Amino acid sequence: MSVEGFEHAGMKLALVGHSGGSHLGGSFAQAAAELGNGVVFFDMAEAFRGPRFATALSWRLAGRRPLRLRRFSASTVERCSRESPEILIALGAALGPSAVRKLKALGIPCIAFCSDDPWNKAVSGKWHMATLPEYDAIFTPRRSNIADFRKLGCRNVHYLPFGFDDRLFYPPAERQEAEDWDVLFAGGADRDRVAFMAEFLRCGARTALAGVYWDGFPETRAHSVGIRTPEELNAMTATSKLNLCLVRRANRDGHVMRSFEIAAAGGCMLAEDTDEHREIFGPDGEAVVYFRTAAEAAKRSLWLLSNPAERSRLSAAIRTKVGTPKNTYRARLLTMLDRMGVQVRPLDYGAVAQ
């Protein structure tokens, strides 16, 4: 694979994130390596390790603070001082403010991609809010919190959408529709999503719910298919007649990771109607069909399920419009580096595509 198009091939990046599955840490690490760069990876799971009781106590009583935050932050600074990466990218909340200050004192620019909304109280605490203004730049995949970042004191804030990892999400060589269900939704069972699904399921469409906690609610238990690997999820996305795409209200999302993963797999999408989705996919009917309520989603689902030719057209349209190398995490990484002043030649997307 050629890496032409990246002027600073050979630089060293430090990445802080979760690895494994479809976590962003693994996707960005792979993207950096494919572009010819060395990677110093810090697995955020280390910050959360420890006895279950102590970990839960720290999370609940210390403002959602990882039990080993100080140890993890200190080891990150120490290793970076030895390996001297040109830049550090944090893909989650696992470094304290003093660690970021020390890294910058070493001459290492530090940036953060906030995949979750820091103002979502389920995923963030005051310690993380104190860290955010220390970063040289913040990248957020939601326009809804840009003003909040600036009010917090973050001076360099950029909107950057999610993308997809083309090692994990791609059209299968052979397309066969799933036999056990017609509609797939993949994502966690947030309370508002459970209420949505309880109403949607009344339409009678055979629906599979992939992800955590769906089996914990009587309204959705019969439709739960559990947690699936990225490989399984890719196949399910491509073979389902229809894929529902819901945003997370607690995260103030305008789009989600699935917005791009469904497109990459070439799935037919019924998407929640948001400004960001329309920016990504275009008007209703061009590449996706939109809905605003569960009742509207049910009605439009039944129509699409009865129109296979339209589903086929939409699947091809979304893959052509969105499921392209310009929306991979390689491209997102290049955008982040470019915004930080790392000179990047115009990317030959075909050259770096797998």
ABEGO torsion letter per residue (X at the ends): XBABGBAABGBBBBBBBBBEEABAAAAAAAAAAAAGBBBBBBBAAAAABEBAAAAAAAAAAAGGBBAAAAAAAAAAAAAAAAAGBABBBBAEBABBAAAAAAAAAAGBBBBBBBABBAABAAABBAAAAAAAAABABBBBABAAAAAAAAAAGBABBBBBBBBBBAAABBBBABBBBBAABABBBBEBBBAAAAAAAAAAAAAGBBBBBBEBGAAABAAAAAABAEBBBAAAAAAAAAABABBBBBBBAAAGBABBAAAAAAAAAGBBBBBBBBAAAAAAAEBBGAABBBBABAAAAAAAAAAAAABAAAAAAAAAAAAAAABBAAABAAAAAAAAAAAAGBBBBBBBAAAABX
